[in-house]
Amino acid sequence: MALIENEDAARRLARAIASDLSLYNEEKIAQGIARDNLFEAIADEIEEGRSLFRSRVAPELFALGFYDRAIVDVLVRSKGHLPSKLW
């Protein structure tokens, strides 16, 4: 499989991986937000997604931080309705 070399496609892939993380780990995410340890609670899942993203995109696109931004957008911003000490 060829590496993704288009920024828009890389962003879409990053968001898709983050969305899957959110979908399949809703309870862990909710608990992590409530306990203010979200990134520790799902560290393994985030790293698995990061490895997948890295394997699918060109190195210069990986370095642009699309995956990290997608994690924040999907796992943090979309859960703003949950009670947390953070907000």
HELIX and SHEET records of a PDB file:
HELIX    1   1 GLU A    7  TYR A   24  1                                  18    
HELIX    2   2 GLU A   26  ALA A   34  1                                   9    
HELIX    3   3 LEU A   38  ALA A   41  1                                   4    
HELIX    4   4 ALA A   43  ARG A   56  1                                  14    
HELIX    5   5 PRO A   59  PHE A   62  1                                   4    
HELIX    6   6 PHE A   66  ILE A   71  1                                   6    
HELIX    7   7 VAL A   72  VAL A   76  3                                   5    
HELIX    8   8 ARG A   77  LYS A   79  5                                   3    
END                                                                             
